[in-house]
């Protein structure tokens, strides 16, 4: 479907649902109706499902994450990467044997420090998605060079490509596809507050039209001491503190927003604390809490364990790890970063099995962009397409998805210095994950507005 | 080889096909209908919506004040000296706290005299010298960053040259380096020297500031200019692009061409135009090769960290180079080529509005009107004596603009005070000192228990918050209003801040104790006490409802003992600093 049909489809879908709900003719703005639309979508929210976005801040060096392993490919890789290349003998233990053989007899290996993820691949719970990235529509290298098709705005810029990955718009975007999935399921959840939960701070990914991202620390929801207990001995002052910081404000939008956030913080804290305390604080599975990503995923796991108390049937989570912008020190720092990713995801995978929800929770990695395959001596520079992993019991894992890029510089798949032109759009991944969550095909443009630009709307990597 | 396919692009000055789109235009340009505009989905363009917000909303207040600031330089007519609340409010923008000496000078001699006196003050004792004087230049501190926190807090909490310190903090959030990102020996010394460099140039010329930043060891290490080498055709090694990209995106011109009022220059079909593309980055990376620390042994001692980096000709890329498509001859040596590149960037018409708007955001308000930005940009372009990039003229234009001086409160006016600035204001207002002179405030980054922000500890070169950040799920987001500091505002940080302040107001931090002895005598009268903190902390801007709420609550503590009076003081301070009409600085 071409994007030109999108408007009509949305209008038709809206009208269908609006008339079902008796809303036709009301003058409220579109966004206000989304909760009502979500109500109509509630039929799709049977059971429990959750999506976990694991964002690698700074642009992960995909070239040393999923590494060419067959001898000719590794030779090409080593010739290009020089001192950055991981020697082939160090990759033997993490070389992957996919259930579906790859074209050209090619083989790939995970980075050695991603070894904790190999069992999940072998067990069919981890899939590797090759060369995915931001696009407006399918794009060839020739079209890129000629600028003859629309390209994602502000390519190669960290903040903007993070935003485009998450929200299909550069910095300044106000809703991402995680949040827009949340929009459709708000009314399926007992409390809409716990639909989109961020354990990493702030990301546009989790903001919807209606869905508001709820931020929680790795230690849980933080109580305001001066509200929950007398302030400097005074209950009247505690009451005043609550009143000042949580009451709706008048005209000024900044004051309004500040108090809205504080009211949400104070309002949700007791619920979250009670829900978390009712579930086990730890799992048989160890999480390395010196690893910030593992700490975040442990909190996600605890929240999933508390899903009944939180009244959640559909949730989208966001966690992140920084430090990936390795223009320098790639060899010194990248393996340890990937070790954190591998360790944290492996713990999370095991914890989901422990909770019996392995097939109901899907985690996936994402990043600003991939990087150059060529070396700048001690690191790599900003690129575009990248390899990522998708993990969970519902994943048709143990195999590769997407198209294998050529291992070359200025070859058929890159736009210079081994910057991959993505062959799979983030929109396609988003639509695939949204569909698994229960978003109907007809609703998909609400979540992934550009999906009509693609003929393949579901990558098939989830059962 | 690498630039062969790029060459045609370098000659093209109109990157129209490359450019970001405004709402609907992208789809229409390719023969398709746009998505419904109310959905706020991908085709909405930030810059366009920002312009709309700036022109339709009251922004910082919409002006309407005295209009006594010349657009091109210094004031043409002296402003009337401020009242005490006006002085307190002004010191919240130009400094950290309403100190009595600064307030007296402002109310007695006026804004201009105070600014000139601040401009004339020598920088207070330097960060680097302080680290050395403490004996930190030894192997035991080679990888220590906590000593940098000490000296950073020392000056934030105690330096008398408050305007310089405030502007330097702002500059450190534009020209960002970050302690956790300095993977070198002597990171604290790199940070200290960097802050000394910002201090040295804060009131000088932007062009010299840009050069000093570029050649500083701290920036060299942070954005990898240090050690960057020419390409090698045998191995395929390419120059590192990091500094070339970020110096354009963040320190000089930004991503899209701007009008003098900060709005994007739009083509007839509504598209914005990029200032540069990937090929320009690759070409500029060639220019930034050959630089390294000026030492034979970067491990031996930290002395080199205060020296500009040196150029090593053998590592410099040979051949023709360019900046923004303008050729730099192969004959130019490394320093000459860098000079041409920095000259070109510093002279780009974007710099005034791009940097000027950010300085307004750091000091005054989040969403300045285009006219305000244009006045600041004009001062950047010409200080009144034909000089471009005079930081003093820019600072005067930012602080004395009618929109800064006499704002009308609107839906989008003001800014959220940075967490660090709230804490510093409290500490300075209530006489916090460090008897040991070690200033162990530490890293305040923890969002759940401290400030969620710590000086020179940004998570990346993109600062703690972006100038273009628009809070989603809010009236601000619906209207595309930028409010950078809200990027740090979430359910965790709002609680973490209140808890942190409750603790420090009562206990200080370790040996850093507040001195409330001058406050206690005023605590018997709750109304006067709260009014005092409204003046000192909020520039007298708390609303009647807020004052009433706080006064009633504080007054309910019976002031019968010194302990009770102390609790009145503590509660009044915390409640003022929690109030939304305090946290949003107007």
Interface residues (C-beta under 8 A of the other chain):
Chain A: X2 X3 X4 X6 X7 X10 X11 X29 X30 X31 X57 X58 X79 X80 X82 X136 X145 X147 X148 X149 X150 X151 X153 X154 X155 X156 X157 X158 X159 X160 X167 X168 X169 X170 X171 X172 X173 X174 X175 X179 X198 X201 X202 X204 X207 X208 X209 X211 X212 X213 X214 X215 X216 X217 X219 X221 X222 X223 X224 X225 X226 X227 X231 X232 X233 X234 X236 X237 X239 X240 X241 X243 X244 X245 X249 X251 X252 X253 X254 X255 X256 X257 X258 X259 X260 X261 X262 X264 X265 X266 X268 X269 X322 X325 X327 X328 X329 X332 X333 X372 X374 X375 X376 X377 X378 X379 X381 X382 X409 X410 X415 X416 X417 X419 X445 X446 X449 X450
Chain B: X1 X2 X5 X6 X17 X18 X20 X21 X26 X27 X29 X30 X31 X32 X33 X34 X35 X36 X38 X39 X40 X41 X42 X43 X44 X45 X46 X47 X49 X50 X183 X223 X224 X227 X228 X229 X235 X236 X237 X238 X239 X240 X241 X242 X245 X249 X255 X278 X281 X282 X366 X409 X410 X411 X412 X413 X414 X415 X416 X447 X448 X449 X459 X460 X462 X466 X468 X469 X470 X471 X472 X473 X474 X475 X476 X477 X478 X479 X480 X481 X482 X483 X486 X487 X488 X489 X490 X491 X492 X493 X494 X495 X496 X498 X499 X502 X506 X546 X549 X550 X552 X553 X554 X556 X557 X567 X570 X571 X574 X575 X578 X579 X580 X581 X583 X584
